[in-house]
Amino acid sequence: MKENRSLYIRFGDIPENEKSCVWNNDDKIGEEEGVSVYPAIIDADGTISIGLSLPITETTLYTFQGFLQYQDRECWLVAGDLVGRGTDNEPLIKNVRKIQKIHKFRTKENS
């Protein structure tokens, strides 16, 4: 896959090995090829929005709902090299660099 240096949104810390865990409820069942992130959309006024890759699956929505509603994780604007897609069709990146902490966000569909 072609590497692409873009902006993304990351919930939580960056794993030291740059591989996000794959969970089935509370059971770790594997690791992704990279760090799970969401596409960042920056509007002309500087507002940062979260993009969701299409097609959006039920699992994607449950994962995303958990980040927004049930988990108290920090949220970061990050950059990195795209290395693949995760189990929820989210981008996976390596060489992650934190750019800024995000305090407020909204969602937009991203095709």
Secondary structure as GFF3:
##gff-version 3
##sequence-region A 1 111
A	DSSP	beta_strand	5	11	.	.	.	ID=ss1
A	DSSP	beta_strand	21	24	.	.	.	ID=ss2
A	DSSP	beta_strand	27	31	.	.	.	ID=ss3
A	DSSP	beta_strand	35	36	.	.	.	ID=ss4
A	DSSP	beta_strand	38	42	.	.	.	ID=ss5
A	DSSP	beta_strand	48	53	.	.	.	ID=ss6
A	DSSP	alpha_helix	58	65	.	.	.	ID=ss7
A	DSSP	pi_helix	66	70	.	.	.	ID=ss8
A	DSSP	beta_strand	75	85	.	.	.	ID=ss9
A	DSSP	beta_strand	91	101	.	.	.	ID=ss10
A	DSSP	beta_strand	106	110	.	.	.	ID=ss11
###
